[in-house]
């Protein structure tokens, strides 16, 4: 399924039909976009991104624990 969007401002004409215009009133072309579907994702890329998220959070947690340990030793 394709989705349609307007890169400018959506206005209506005298009949109520939607028109796509820029800020100065010049007509713009409607843009077609492919609807997002979870089935279109590559499983290898999705699992890699998921793993990278865990690595980033894990590094932050380890650094935070290290700072807490250093501060407790200085106390």
C-alpha positions as CSV (number, residue, x, y, z in Angstrom):
1,X,0.0,0.0,0.0
2,X,1.3,3.4,-0.9
3,X,0.9,6.5,1.3
4,X,0.7,10.1,0.0
5,X,2.0,13.2,1.7
6,X,2.4,16.8,1.0
7,X,5.8,18.5,1.4
8,X,4.1,21.8,1.9
9,X,0.7,23.0,3.2
10,X,-2.5,21.2,2.5
11,X,-5.4,23.5,1.6
12,X,-8.8,22.9,0.1
13,X,-10.3,24.4,-3.0
14,X,-13.9,25.7,-3.3
15,X,-15.2,22.1,-3.9
16,X,-13.4,20.8,-0.8
17,X,-10.7,18.8,-2.6
18,X,-7.3,18.9,-1.0
19,X,-4.5,20.7,-2.7
20,X,-0.8,20.7,-1.9
21,X,0.9,24.1,-2.0
22,X,4.0,25.8,-0.7
23,X,4.0,28.8,1.7
24,X,3.6,31.2,-1.2
25,X,0.6,29.3,-2.8
26,X,2.4,27.7,-5.7
27,X,1.2,24.1,-6.4
28,X,3.4,21.2,-5.3
29,X,3.4,17.6,-6.3
30,X,2.1,15.0,-3.8
31,X,4.8,12.5,-2.7
32,X,4.2,8.8,-2.7
33,X,5.8,6.7,0.1
34,X,5.8,3.0,0.7
35,X,3.9,2.0,3.9
36,X,6.2,0.5,6.6
37,X,5.8,-3.3,7.1
38,X,7.7,-5.2,9.7
39,X,8.1,-8.1,7.2
40,X,10.3,-5.9,5.0
41,X,13.1,-5.7,7.6
42,X,16.2,-7.8,7.1
43,X,16.5,-10.2,10.1
44,X,20.3,-10.0,10.2
45,X,20.3,-6.2,10.2
46,X,17.5,-6.0,12.8
47,X,19.2,-8.5,15.2
48,X,22.5,-6.5,14.7
49,X,20.8,-3.2,15.7
50,X,19.2,-4.9,18.6
51,X,22.5,-6.3,19.8
52,X,24.2,-2.9,19.3
53,X,21.6,-1.4,21.6
54,X,22.4,-3.8,24.3
55,X,26.2,-3.2,23.9
56,X,25.7,0.6,24.2
57,X,23.5,0.3,27.3
58,X,25.9,-2.3,28.8
59,X,28.9,0.0,28.4
60,X,27.0,2.9,30.0
61,X,26.1,0.7,33.0
62,X,29.7,-0.6,33.4
63,X,31.1,3.0,33.3
64,X,28.5,4.1,35.8
65,X,29.3,1.3,38.2
66,X,33.0,2.1,37.8
67,X,32.4,5.8,38.7
68,X,30.3,4.7,41.7
69,X,33.1,2.4,42.8
70,X,35.8,5.1,42.5
71,X,33.6,7.6,44.4
72,X,32.9,5.1,47.1
73,X,36.7,4.4,47.5
74,X,37.4,8.2,47.7
75,X,34.8,8.5,50.5
